[in-house]
């Protein structure tokens, strides 16, 4: 059986679809990597924020320091 022009066009369309699918899969993989990296960075920032919040809360419960004017540095330092 000889290929017809319709068979050739059909094959070209299939190839174009496969190429488009491969491109979309590549983009999806890259996007997933970016999202995972951002998720990890966000998790780290949340941990840091919790640590800072705990330090601030502890500082509020500590007794205030006795400070004198001799200990203060002028604002231009």
PyMOL commands that set and color helices and strands:
alter all, ss='L'
color gray80, all
select helices_A, chain A and resi 5-61
alter helices_A, ss='H'
color red, helices_A
deselect
rebuild
show_as cartoon
